[in-house]
Amino acid sequence: MRIFGWSCLGVGLLATGLFAAGVPQKRIRHATRDVGESRPIRAEAEPQNWLTQNGTYAEQRYSPLDRISTDTIGKLGLAWVGDLESTRG
């Protein structure tokens, strides 16, 4: 049983290594197209698209968009739900 466990671990690590080797290292995947390397650097030019985790490389987590305001906040609603079928918090 112990050999089986080590074999599974070895196969898992090999599969992970093969997968990682096939993933381009300098490309960020977008839902519809490649983002590329230089586009996130100029993210301030596209305020409607958050191309990095915090909006831009400045990481201010600030959006200059003004469509949501105290006048329009009451019109917001749920856009989508994802059930992960988990009891974890």
C-alpha positions in Angstrom: 0.0 0.0 0.0 2.9 2.3 0.8 4.4 1.9 -2.7 1.0 2.7 -4.3 0.8 6.0 -2.4 4.3 7.0 -3.5 3.5 6.0 -7.1 0.4 8.2 -7.1 2.4 11.1 -5.7 5.0 10.6 -8.4 2.4 10.4 -11.2 0.7 13.5 -9.8 4.0 15.5 -9.6 4.9 14.4 -13.2 1.5 15.4 -14.5 1.8 18.8 -12.8 5.2 19.4 -14.2 4.1 18.5 -17.7 1.1 20.8 -17.4 3.2 23.6 -16.1 5.7 23.2 -18.9 2.9 23.6 -21.5 1.5 26.8 -20.0 3.0 30.0 -21.5 4.9 31.8 -18.8 4.4 35.4 -20.0 0.7 35.3 -21.0 -2.3 36.2 -18.9 -5.4 34.4 -20.0 -8.6 36.4 -20.4 -12.1 34.9 -20.8 -12.2 35.9 -24.4 -8.7 36.6 -25.5 -5.0 36.8 -24.5 -4.2 39.9 -22.5 -0.4 39.8 -23.2 2.5 41.4 -21.4 2.2 45.1 -22.1 -1.6 45.6 -21.7 -1.7 45.3 -17.9 1.2 47.8 -17.7 -1.1 50.3 -19.4 -4.2 49.3 -17.5 -5.0 52.9 -16.5 -6.0 53.4 -20.1 -8.8 50.8 -19.7 -10.5 51.6 -16.4 -13.5 49.4 -17.4 -11.2 46.3 -17.4 -9.4 45.1 -14.4 -6.4 43.4 -16.0 -4.6 42.7 -12.7 -5.7 41.5 -9.3 -6.0 45.0 -7.9 -7.0 46.9 -11.0 -3.6 48.2 -12.1 0.0 47.7 -11.2 -0.4 50.7 -8.7 -2.7 48.3 -6.8 -4.9 51.0 -5.5 -8.1 48.9 -5.9 -9.8 52.1 -7.1 -12.1 52.4 -10.1 -12.6 55.9 -11.6 -15.9 54.7 -13.2 -18.9 56.6 -12.0 -21.9 54.6 -13.1 -22.5 53.4 -9.6 -23.3 56.2 -7.3 -25.7 57.0 -4.4 -28.4 57.6 -7.1 -28.0 54.3 -8.8 -27.0 52.0 -5.9 -30.7 50.9 -5.4 -30.8 49.5 -9.0 -28.0 47.0 -8.3 -28.9 43.3 -8.1 -27.4 39.8 -8.1 -25.7 39.1 -11.4 -24.8 35.4 -11.0 -24.4 32.6 -8.4 -22.0 29.7 -8.3 -22.8 26.7 -6.1 -19.5 25.0 -5.2 -21.3 22.2 -3.4 -19.0 22.5 -0.3 -19.6 22.8 3.4 -16.4 24.7 3.8 -16.7 28.4 4.8 
